[in-house]
Amino acid sequence: MESGPAVFAGTAFVLFGAALLLWTGARVLHRAPVAYRVSPAVSTALATVFGVLFLVLGVWCLGRV
């Protein structure tokens, strides 16, 4: 019964992390800013770190089911 919320949370984290990494990659590829009024290096690094973090957290949640 407790695996339902873990599957939902894991799926949500994986989808969000993958979408964030895909969006960040597309912005960098087109040389567009990832975030406005922030250093391009800092915004790209933070978006990448959080995208990977959400992916890892989602896989961890799905692995505990």
Stockholm file with secondary structure:
# STOCKHOLM 1.0

chainA/1-65         MESGPAVFAGTAFVLFGAALLLWTGARVLHRAPVAYRVSPAVSTALATVFGVLFLVLGVWCLGRV
#=GR chainA/1-65 SS CTHHHHHHHHHHHHHHHHHHHHHHHHHHHTTCCSSTTSCHHHHHHHHHHHHHHHHHHHHHHHHTC
#=GC SS_cons        CTHHHHHHHHHHHHHHHHHHHHHHHHHHHTTCCSSTTSCHHHHHHHHHHHHHHHHHHHHHHHHTC
//
